[in-house]
Amino acid sequence: MNDQTQEILSTLRNELVHKNALFLAPVDSFIERLVYFYVSNILKEESDRTIVWLCLSASRDKVLTRFKDFGFDINTSGQMYFIDIDASGKQHYDDTFYCSSVADYTKMASHISNIFQNSPHSLLIVDNMNVLASDTMQVVENFIKFIEKKVAENEGSILSVLSKNILPSESEVLITSFFDVVIEITNVGEIHTEIGLNDFDFRYSVEGGSIEFEPMQRKTKRDRLKILIVDDEPDIPELLKLSLISEPYDFLVAHNGEQAIDLTLKELPDLILLDIMMPDMDGYEVVEHLKESKSASDIPVIMISAKTAIEDKVRGMELGIDDYISKPFDKREVKARIKMVMRRLGWADDE
């Protein structure tokens, strides 16, 4: 683990020590690995802090196996307790308390209350809020409020996980409202959260089983616009740059969808001129990926394409693009549409 990753983890641990936090992420993100990584770091760095793991989606044995599968070498002796679902013939452990089902709220609440009374300052992991949310929301709300009260009385905290877009939107909103802090994780490797008056934005990557964090580059205001041109035909970016040579614009160029996403997340341009028809992924797919990124979702996009059918334009508008220019284009129209879009967003040139 590099120093930068350790510093970010230490900051998160300090900020969340007395707060209830929710990891909110798409199903296909690395959310599970990140939770295990975060917990393993606490076990190593805070030997006086106890972890209480409420097993809703994985049993005690499976949880411990996943730590090993993810490459996290932990020692749980005396520092980790489990609340697991019992079953006929299931082996029992001294560090585990048992319930009859994931809907046995009375027993789960009792175990949590007793553990926290004996081990204050602990962290409760509710490993999958989607499992709880399959029940009546009023019942779930009462349960969460009760355990939040017991955890707070013993100066502890809660960390849970919710997969995006699985529940009805009103249920998802209600569950997120239970938590002091919502940590949003995207499937393009970004983590964003607000804790108090502070914003935290950083990227994560998984290479060879190891997770690394790095702060995200902040977008700064500038007198010149940074424009990303995306087109698989090499002549088009050059033609666009030539058409806009007299304007206060700096240019970046990508020749396919993957390059476009990578450059956008790295450079955070002020505007994207995006072709639709490209070999690896089309412009619509690029926009869909960028809309999942908190840092890139608000970057305006003008599509430039030979596809002129009304359904193509409507599809782009439904995805949230800001304007549409048909090929072959006139340089005067390109200039006018860029200025029109950017003025709507509060940017003004010297004219």
Backbone hydrogen bonds in HBPLUS format (Angstrom, degrees):
<---DONOR---> <-ACCEPTOR-->    atom                        ^
c    i                          cat <-CA-CA->   ^        H-A-AA   ^      H-
h    n   atom  resd res      DA  || num        DHA   H-A  angle D-A-AA Bond
n    s   type  num  typ     dist DA aas  dist angle  dist       angle   num
A0006-GLN N   A0002-ASN O   3.08 MM   4  6.39 164.6  2.11 154.6 158.9     1
A0007-GLU N   A0003-ASP O   2.91 MM   4  6.07 152.7  1.99 146.0 153.4     2
A0008-ILE N   A0004-GLN O   3.08 MM   4  6.32 159.0  2.12 147.1 152.0     3
A0009-LEU N   A0005-THR O   2.96 MM   4  6.20 165.4  1.99 155.1 159.1     4
A0010-SER N   A0006-GLN O   2.91 MM   4  6.03 158.2  1.96 146.0 152.2     5
A0011-THR N   A0007-GLU O   2.98 MM   4  6.19 154.4  2.04 145.0 151.7     6
A0012-LEU N   A0008-ILE O   2.98 MM   4  6.26 162.0  2.01 152.1 156.4     7
A0013-ARG N   A0009-LEU O   2.90 MM   4  6.12 164.3  1.93 153.1 157.5     8
A0014-ASN N   A0010-SER O   3.01 MM   4  6.18 162.0  2.04 147.8 152.4     9
A0015-GLU N   A0011-THR O   2.93 MM   4  6.10 156.0  1.99 149.4 156.4    10
A0016-LEU N   A0012-LEU O   2.92 MM   4  5.97 148.3  2.02 150.9 158.5    11
A0019-LYS N   A0016-LEU O   3.08 MM   3  4.89 173.1  2.08 109.6 111.0    12
A0180-ASP N   A0020-ASN O   2.86 MM 160  5.28 125.7  2.16 135.0 151.1    13
A0181-VAL N   A0020-ASN O   3.12 MM 161  6.35 159.4  2.16 152.0 153.6    14
A0021-ALA N   A0158-ILE O   2.80 MM 137  6.18 157.0  1.85 160.4 157.6    15
A0160-SER N   A0021-ALA O   3.00 MM 139  6.51 152.1  2.08 149.9 158.8    16
A0022-LEU N   A0181-VAL O   2.87 MM 159  6.32 148.4  1.97 152.9 163.2    17
A0183-ILE N   A0022-LEU O   2.74 MM 161  5.91 169.5  1.75 160.6 164.4    18
A0023-PHE N   A0160-SER O   2.83 MM 137  6.15 172.1  1.83 152.0 152.6    19
A0162-LEU N   A0023-PHE O   2.89 MM 139  6.22 156.2  1.95 171.4 168.8    20
A0024-LEU N   A0183-ILE O   2.90 MM 159  5.92 167.2  1.92 144.2 148.3    21
A0185-ILE N   A0024-LEU O   2.88 MM 161  6.09 160.0  1.92 161.6 161.7    22
A0025-ALA N   A0162-LEU O   3.18 MM 137  6.64 159.3  2.23 158.6 164.9    23
A0164-LYS N   A0025-ALA O   2.73 MM 139  5.47 162.1  1.76 135.5 140.4    24
A0029-SER N   A0026-PRO O   3.23 MM   3  5.57 161.2  2.27 117.6 116.9    25
A0034-LEU N   A0030-PHE O   3.00 MM   4  6.21 157.0  2.05 157.1 164.5    26
A0035-VAL N   A0031-ILE O   3.02 MM   4  6.30 153.6  2.09 152.5 158.9    27
A0036-TYR N   A0032-GLU O   3.11 MM   4  6.42 166.2  2.13 154.8 157.8    28
A0037-PHE N   A0033-ARG O   2.88 MM   4  6.04 150.9  1.96 145.7 154.6    29
A0038-TYR N   A0034-LEU O   2.88 MM   4  6.06 160.3  1.92 148.7 153.3    30
A0039-VAL N   A0035-VAL O   2.96 MM   4  6.20 165.8  1.98 154.1 157.6    31
A0040-SER N   A0036-TYR O   2.90 MM   4  5.98 160.6  1.94 144.8 150.7    32
A0041-ASN N   A0037-PHE O   3.06 MM   4  6.25 147.3  2.17 143.3 151.6    33
A0042-ILE N   A0038-TYR O   3.16 MM   4  6.52 149.9  2.25 143.9 151.6    34
A0043-LEU N   A0039-VAL O   2.98 MM   4  6.31 161.8  2.01 155.6 160.2    35
A0044-LYS N   A0040-SER O   3.11 MM   4  6.30 142.0  2.26 138.9 148.3    36
A0045-GLU N   A0041-ASN O   2.87 MM   4  5.94 159.8  1.91 150.5 156.3    37
A0046-GLU N   A0042-ILE O   2.79 MM   4  5.30 153.6  1.86 148.4 151.6    38
A0049-ARG N   A0046-GLU O   3.07 MM   3  5.56 165.3  2.09 121.5 123.6    39
A0123-LEU N   A0050-THR O   2.87 MM  73  6.32 158.3  1.92 162.9 169.9    40
A0051-ILE N   A0079-GLN O   2.88 MM  28  6.26 163.4  1.90 153.5 156.5    41
A0081-TYR N   A0051-ILE O   2.83 MM  30  6.28 160.0  1.87 162.1 168.9    42
A0052-VAL N   A0123-LEU O   2.81 MM  71  6.05 167.2  1.83 159.7 159.3    43
A0125-ILE N   A0052-VAL O   2.73 MM  73  6.05 165.8  1.75 160.5 164.4    44
A0053-TRP N   A0081-TYR O   2.82 MM  28  6.22 168.1  1.83 156.9 157.8    45
A0083-ILE N   A0053-TRP O   2.92 MM  30  6.20 155.8  1.98 153.4 150.4    46
A0054-LEU N   A0125-ILE O   2.78 MM  71  5.88 167.7  1.79 165.5 169.6    47
A0055-CYS N   A0083-ILE O   2.87 MM  28  5.87 162.4  1.90 155.0 161.0    48
A0063-VAL N   A0059-SER O   2.87 MM   4  6.14 156.5  1.92 157.3 164.1    49
A0064-LEU N   A0060-ARG O   3.10 MM   4  6.42 166.2  2.12 157.2 159.3    50
A0065-THR N   A0061-ASP O   2.98 MM   4  6.17 149.9  2.07 142.7 151.8    51
A0066-ARG N   A0062-LYS O   2.90 MM   4  6.13 150.2  1.99 147.4 154.9    52
A0067-PHE N   A0063-VAL O   3.14 MM   4  6.54 150.8  2.23 149.5 156.7    53
A0068-LYS N   A0064-LEU O   3.41 MM   4  6.73 157.8  2.46 142.3 146.7    54
A0069-ASP N   A0065-THR O   2.82 MM   4  6.13 158.3  1.86 149.7 156.9    55
A0070-PHE N   A0066-ARG O   2.85 MM   4  5.95 153.4  1.92 151.1 156.4    56
A0072-PHE N   A0067-PHE O   2.83 MM   5  5.15 158.3  1.88 164.6 157.2    57
A0071-GLY N   A0068-LYS O   2.93 MM   3  4.99 152.9  2.01 103.1 111.8    58
A0079-GLN N   A0076-THR O   3.00 MM   3  5.22 159.6  2.04 120.2 126.2    59
A0080-MET N   A0076-THR O   3.15 MM   4  5.07 129.3  2.42 157.2 143.1    60
A0082-PHE N   A0095-ASP O   2.99 MM  13  6.38 158.0  2.03 152.3 158.3    61
A0097-PHE N   A0082-PHE O   2.78 MM  15  6.18 161.0  1.81 154.6 158.9    62
A0084-ASP N   A0097-PHE O   2.82 MM  13  6.22 150.4  1.91 166.2 172.1    63
A0099-CYS N   A0084-ASP O   2.91 MM  15  6.26 142.6  2.05 154.9 166.2    64
A0086-ASP N   A0099-CYS O   2.79 MM  13  5.74 177.2  1.79 169.6 169.2    65
A0090-LYS N   A0087-ALA O   3.06 MM   3  5.40 161.3  2.10 134.3 133.2    66
A0096-THR N   A0093-TYR O   3.24 MM   3  5.36 161.9  2.28 110.9 112.4    67
A0104-ASP N   A0101-SER O   3.13 MM   3  5.23 162.8  2.16 109.8 111.0    68
A0108-MET N   A0104-ASP O   3.05 MM   4  6.29 167.7  2.06 156.9 160.9    69
A0109-ALA N   A0105-TYR O   2.83 MM   4  5.86 165.2  1.85 149.1 153.6    70
A0110-SER N   A0106-THR O   2.99 MM   4  6.14 153.1  2.07 141.8 149.6    71
A0111-HIS N   A0107-LYS O   2.92 MM   4  6.16 164.7  1.95 154.9 158.2    72
A0112-ILE N   A0108-MET O   2.98 MM   4  6.20 167.7  1.99 153.9 157.3    73
A0113-SER N   A0109-ALA O   2.95 MM   4  6.08 164.4  1.97 148.8 153.3    74
A0114-ASN N   A0110-SER O   2.99 MM   4  6.18 165.6  2.01 152.4 156.0    75
A0115-ILE N   A0111-HIS O   2.91 MM   4  6.08 166.5  1.92 157.1 160.8    76
A0116-PHE N   A0112-ILE O   3.04 MM   4  6.15 166.6  2.06 152.8 156.3    77
A0117-GLN N   A0113-SER O   3.06 MM   4  6.22 146.2  2.18 143.0 152.2    78
A0118-ASN N   A0114-ASN O   3.15 MM   4  6.39 150.5  2.24 144.7 151.8    79
A0119-SER N   A0115-ILE O   2.73 MM   4  5.85 133.5  1.95 142.5 157.5    80
A0121-HIS N   A0154-ASN O   2.88 MM  33  6.24 161.9  1.91 165.5 171.3    81
A0157-SER N   A0122-SER O   3.07 MM  35  6.62 146.8  2.19 154.5 163.4    82
A0124-LEU N   A0157-SER O   2.85 MM  33  6.24 168.1  1.87 154.6 156.7    83
A0159-LEU N   A0124-LEU O   2.80 MM  35  6.15 159.2  1.85 168.9 169.3    84
A0126-VAL N   A0159-LEU O   2.97 MM  33  6.32 156.1  2.03 147.0 154.8    85
A0131-VAL N   A0128-ASN O   3.26 MM   3  5.74 141.1  2.42 107.7 116.0    86
A0129-MET N   A0161-VAL O   2.76 MM  32  5.76 167.3  1.78 167.7 172.2    87
A0133-ALA N   A0129-MET O   2.90 MM   4  6.09 157.5  1.95 150.8 157.9    88
A0134-SER N   A0131-VAL O   3.30 MM   3  5.59 162.1  2.33 105.8 111.1    89
A0135-ASP N   A0132-LEU O   3.02 MM   3  5.93 168.1  2.04 126.9 130.0    90
A0139-VAL N   A0136-THR O   3.06 MM   3  5.43 122.5  2.40 106.5 120.1    91
A0140-VAL N   A0136-THR O   3.08 MM   4  6.42 161.3  2.11 153.9 159.6    92
A0141-GLU N   A0137-MET O   2.82 MM   4  5.96 160.8  1.86 147.9 153.3    93
A0142-ASN N   A0138-GLN O   3.05 MM   4  6.22 159.5  2.09 143.2 148.1    94
A0143-PHE N   A0139-VAL O   3.04 MM   4  6.29 157.2  2.09 148.5 154.8    95
A0144-ILE N   A0140-VAL O   2.90 MM   4  6.14 169.1  1.91 159.7 161.9    96
A0145-LYS N   A0141-GLU O   2.96 MM   4  6.08 165.5  1.99 151.6 155.9    97
A0146-PHE N   A0142-ASN O   3.04 MM   4  6.16 151.5  2.12 141.1 148.8    98
A0147-ILE N   A0143-PHE O   3.01 MM   4  6.34 168.8  2.02 158.6 160.2    99
A0148-GLU N   A0144-ILE O   2.87 MM   4  5.98 153.6  1.94 149.7 157.8   100
A0149-LYS N   A0145-LYS O   3.09 MM   4  6.21 152.4  2.17 139.7 146.3   101
A0150-LYS N   A0146-PHE O   3.07 MM   4  6.44 159.6  2.12 151.5 156.5   102
A0151-VAL N   A0147-ILE O   2.86 MM   4  5.94 161.2  1.90 149.0 154.5   103
A0152-ALA N   A0148-GLU O   2.92 MM   4  6.00 161.2  1.96 145.9 151.4   104
A0153-GLU N   A0149-LYS O   2.99 MM   4  6.17 154.1  2.06 145.9 152.9   105
A0154-ASN N   A0151-VAL O   3.15 MM   3  5.35 137.0  2.34 100.1 111.6   106
A0156-GLY N   A0151-VAL O   2.89 MM   5  5.04 168.3  1.90 146.5 145.5   107
A0155-GLU N   A0152-ALA O   3.02 MM   3  4.88 160.0  2.06 112.2 110.2   108
A0171-SER N   A0168-PRO O   2.96 MM   3  5.39 125.2  2.26 110.1 124.1   109
A0172-GLU N   A0168-PRO O   3.03 MM   4  6.37 158.5  2.08 157.0 163.9   110
A0173-VAL N   A0169-SER O   2.97 MM   4  6.17 160.4  2.01 149.4 154.2   111
A0174-LEU N   A0170-GLU O   3.06 MM   4  6.17 155.2  2.12 137.6 144.4   112
A0175-ILE N   A0171-SER O   2.97 MM   4  6.19 164.9  1.99 152.6 155.9   113
A0176-THR N   A0172-GLU O   3.06 MM   4  6.26 166.9  2.08 151.4 154.9   114
A0177-SER N   A0173-VAL O   3.09 MM   4  6.25 138.4  2.27 139.3 150.4   115
A0177-SER N   A0174-LEU O   3.10 MM   3  5.13 126.0  2.41  93.9 108.4   116
A0178-PHE N   A0175-ILE O   3.02 MM   3  5.44 156.1  2.08 111.3 118.7   117
A0179-PHE N   A0176-THR O   3.24 MM   3  5.74 162.8  2.27 113.9 118.7   118
A0184-GLU N   A0192-HIS O   2.81 MM   8  5.18 145.2  1.93 173.4 165.6   119
A0192-HIS N   A0184-GLU O   2.86 MM   8  5.18 158.8  1.91 149.1 156.1   120
A0186-THR N   A0190-GLU O   2.98 MM   4  5.35 161.5  2.01 149.1 154.6   121
A0204-TYR N   A0189-GLY O   3.00 MM  15  5.31 154.2  2.07 129.4 135.9   122
A0191-ILE N   A0202-PHE O   2.78 MM  11  5.43 152.6  1.85 168.8 176.7   123
A0202-PHE N   A0191-ILE O   3.03 MM  11  5.43 161.7  2.06 152.7 158.5   124
A0193-THR N   A0200-PHE O   2.96 MM   7  5.29 144.6  2.09 147.1 154.8   125
A0200-PHE N   A0193-THR O   2.80 MM   7  5.29 161.6  1.84 165.9 166.0   126
A0195-ILE N   A0198-ASN O   2.89 MM   3  5.37 155.2  1.95 157.4 163.3   127
A0198-ASN N   A0195-ILE O   3.11 MM   3  5.37 161.7  2.14 127.4 127.4   128
A0216-MET N   A0201-ASP O   3.07 MM  15  5.67 166.0  2.09 132.9 129.1   129
A0203-ARG N   A0214-GLU O   2.75 MM  11  5.33 158.2  1.79 166.2 166.2   130
A0214-GLU N   A0203-ARG O   2.96 MM  11  5.33 146.1  2.08 146.8 150.9   131
A0205-SER N   A0212-GLU O   2.99 MM   7  5.45 145.5  2.11 149.2 158.3   132
A0212-GLU N   A0205-SER O   2.98 MM   7  5.45 156.5  2.04 152.1 159.2   133
A0207-GLU N   A0210-SER O   2.94 MM   3  5.34 153.8  2.01 154.5 156.3   134
A0210-SER N   A0207-GLU O   3.00 MM   3  5.34 161.9  2.04 118.4 119.6   135
A0225-LEU N   A0248-PRO O   2.96 MM  23  6.44 145.9  2.08 159.3 160.1   136
A0250-ASP N   A0225-LEU O   2.71 MM  25  6.10 161.3  1.75 165.9 171.3   137
A0270-ASP N   A0226-LYS O   2.72 MM  44  5.25 143.2  1.85 140.1 152.7   138
A0227-ILE N   A0250-ASP O   2.76 MM  23  6.09 168.9  1.77 172.5 172.4   139
A0252-LEU N   A0227-ILE O   2.86 MM  25  6.17 148.5  1.96 153.4 154.9   140
A0228-LEU N   A0271-LEU O   2.94 MM  43  6.35 164.8  1.96 159.5 161.6   141
A0273-LEU N   A0228-LEU O   2.79 MM  45  6.15 164.4  1.81 163.1 168.5   142
A0229-ILE N   A0252-LEU O   2.83 MM  23  6.15 167.1  1.84 153.0 154.2   143
A0254-ALA N   A0229-ILE O   2.90 MM  25  6.29 158.6  1.94 160.5 163.2   144
A0230-VAL N   A0273-LEU O   2.82 MM  43  6.12 162.0  1.86 173.2 174.4   145
A0275-ASP N   A0230-VAL O   2.93 MM  45  5.90 143.7  2.07 145.7 157.3   146
A0231-ASP N   A0254-ALA O   3.07 MM  23  6.59 152.5  2.15 160.8 161.7   147
A0236-ILE N   A0233-GLU O   3.15 MM   3  5.82 142.6  2.30 119.0 127.4   148
A0239-LEU N   A0235-ASP O   2.92 MM   4  6.13 153.3  1.99 150.4 158.6   149
A0240-LEU N   A0236-ILE O   2.88 MM   4  6.14 159.8  1.92 158.7 164.2   150
A0241-LYS N   A0237-PRO O   2.89 MM   4  6.09 164.1  1.91 151.4 155.7   151
A0242-LEU N   A0238-GLU O   2.96 MM   4  6.12 155.7  2.02 144.0 150.7   152
A0243-SER N   A0239-LEU O   2.95 MM   4  6.15 150.5  2.03 143.2 151.4   153
A0244-LEU N   A0240-LEU O   3.04 MM   4  6.25 135.0  2.25 143.9 155.5   154
A0244-LEU N   A0241-LYS O   3.23 MM   3  5.16 132.0  2.48  92.4 104.9   155
A0245-ILE N   A0242-LEU O   3.45 MM   3  5.10 169.9  2.46 102.7 103.0   156
A0247-GLU N   A0244-LEU O   3.00 MM   3  5.48 164.2  2.02 119.4 124.6   157
A0249-TYR N   A0247-GLU O   2.80 MM   2  5.49 140.8  1.95 102.7  92.0   158
A0260-ALA N   A0256-ASN O   3.03 MM   4  6.25 151.7  2.12 146.3 155.1   159
A0261-ILE N   A0257-GLY O   3.00 MM   4  6.32 157.6  2.05 154.6 158.5   160
A0262-ASP N   A0258-GLU O   3.05 MM   4  6.27 171.4  2.06 153.9 156.4   161
A0263-LEU N   A0259-GLN O   2.87 MM   4  5.96 169.3  1.88 154.0 157.2   162
A0264-THR N   A0260-ALA O   2.96 MM   4  6.00 156.6  2.01 143.7 150.7   163
A0265-LEU N   A0261-ILE O   3.04 MM   4  6.22 169.0  2.05 155.6 157.5   164
A0266-LYS N   A0262-ASP O   3.05 MM   4  6.17 144.4  2.18 142.4 152.5   165
A0267-GLU N   A0263-LEU O   2.75 MM   4  5.70 168.9  1.76 154.6 158.1   166
A0268-LEU N   A0264-THR O   2.78 MM   4  4.99 148.0  1.88 135.0 142.6   167
A0272-ILE N   A0300-PRO O   3.03 MM  28  6.40 148.1  2.14 150.7 160.6   168
A0302-ILE N   A0272-ILE O   2.86 MM  30  6.21 168.3  1.87 171.1 175.1   169
A0274-LEU N   A0302-ILE O   2.86 MM  28  6.13 159.8  1.90 148.6 155.6   170
A0304-ILE N   A0274-LEU O   2.81 MM  30  5.72 156.7  1.86 130.5 137.6   171
A0283-GLY N   A0276-ILE O   2.76 MM   7  4.03 153.6  1.82 118.2 125.8   172
A0286-VAL N   A0282-ASP O   3.15 MM   4  6.55 153.6  2.23 148.8 156.8   173
A0287-VAL N   A0283-GLY O   3.02 MM   4  6.30 162.1  2.05 151.4 154.9   174
A0288-GLU N   A0284-TYR O   2.97 MM   4  6.29 158.0  2.02 149.9 156.2   175
A0289-HIS N   A0285-GLU O   3.01 MM   4  6.29 156.4  2.07 150.2 155.2   176
A0290-LEU N   A0286-VAL O   3.02 MM   4  6.30 163.1  2.05 153.5 158.1   177
A0291-LYS N   A0287-VAL O   2.92 MM   4  6.08 149.8  2.01 152.8 160.6   178
A0292-GLU N   A0289-HIS O   3.13 MM   3  5.49 150.2  2.22 105.8 114.7   179
A0293-SER N   A0290-LEU O   3.03 MM   3  5.34 163.0  2.06 111.3 116.7   180
A0296-ALA N   A0293-SER O   3.23 MM   3  5.24 130.6  2.49  95.9 108.6   181
A0297-SER N   A0293-SER O   2.75 MM   4  5.39 135.0  1.95 153.6 160.7   182
A0299-ILE N   A0296-ALA O   3.14 MM   3  5.45 165.4  2.16 114.0 118.6   183
A0322-ASP N   A0301-VAL O   2.79 MM  21  5.46 156.1  1.85 151.3 159.3   184
A0303-MET N   A0323-ASP O   3.08 MM  20  6.45 157.1  2.13 147.8 142.0   185
A0325-ILE N   A0303-MET O   2.72 MM  22  6.09 166.1  1.74 168.8 172.9   186
A0305-SER N   A0325-ILE O   3.02 MM  20  6.58 149.7  2.12 160.0 167.1   187
A0327-LYS N   A0305-SER O   2.87 MM  22  5.31 150.9  1.95 117.2 119.6   188
A0312-ASP N   A0309-ALA O   3.03 MM   3  5.41 131.7  2.27 105.9 118.4   189
A0313-LYS N   A0309-ALA O   3.31 MM   4  6.76 155.1  2.37 150.2 156.7   190
A0314-VAL N   A0310-ILE O   2.86 MM   4  6.11 159.3  1.91 152.4 158.8   191
A0315-ARG N   A0311-GLU O   2.97 MM   4  6.04 156.6  2.02 138.8 144.9   192
A0316-GLY N   A0312-ASP O   3.17 MM   4  6.41 158.5  2.22 142.4 147.7   193
A0317-MET N   A0313-LYS O   2.94 MM   4  6.24 158.6  1.98 150.1 156.1   194
A0318-GLU N   A0314-VAL O   2.87 MM   4  6.11 154.9  1.93 152.4 159.2   195
A0319-LEU N   A0315-ARG O   3.16 MM   4  6.43 136.5  2.35 139.8 150.6   196
A0319-LEU N   A0316-GLY O   3.12 MM   3  5.17 130.5  2.37  96.1 109.2   197
A0321-ILE N   A0316-GLY O   3.11 MM   5  5.65 170.7  2.12 145.1 143.4   198
A0320-GLY N   A0317-MET O   2.98 MM   3  5.05 147.1  2.09  99.7 110.2   199
A0333-GLU N   A0330-ASP O   2.96 MM   3  5.37 124.5  2.28 108.1 121.8   200
A0334-VAL N   A0330-ASP O   3.10 MM   4  6.49 157.8  2.16 153.9 160.6   201
A0335-LYS N   A0331-LYS O   3.01 MM   4  6.21 168.9  2.02 149.3 151.6   202
A0336-ALA N   A0332-ARG O   3.03 MM   4  6.16 162.1  2.07 142.6 147.9   203
A0337-ARG N   A0333-GLU O   2.88 MM   4  6.02 163.5  1.91 154.7 158.6   204
A0338-ILE N   A0334-VAL O   3.04 MM   4  6.18 160.9  2.08 153.7 158.5   205
A0339-LYS N   A0335-LYS O   3.12 MM   4  6.32 167.5  2.14 150.5 153.9   206
A0340-MET N   A0336-ALA O   2.90 MM   4  6.05 152.1  1.98 144.8 153.4   207
A0341-VAL N   A0337-ARG O   2.98 MM   4  6.09 165.6  2.00 147.8 151.0   208
A0342-MET N   A0338-ILE O   2.97 MM   4  6.13 169.9  1.98 154.1 157.3   209
A0343-ARG N   A0339-LYS O   2.86 MM   4  5.86 152.0  1.94 143.4 150.9   210
A0344-ARG N   A0340-MET O   3.18 MM   4  6.34 150.8  2.27 140.4 147.5   211
A0345-LEU N   A0342-MET O   3.07 MM   3  5.05 132.6  2.30  93.5 106.6   212
A0347-TRP N   A0342-MET O   2.92 MM   5  5.34 161.5  1.95 148.9 142.8   213
A0346-GLY N   A0343-ARG O   2.98 MM   3  4.98 163.9  2.01 106.3 110.0   214
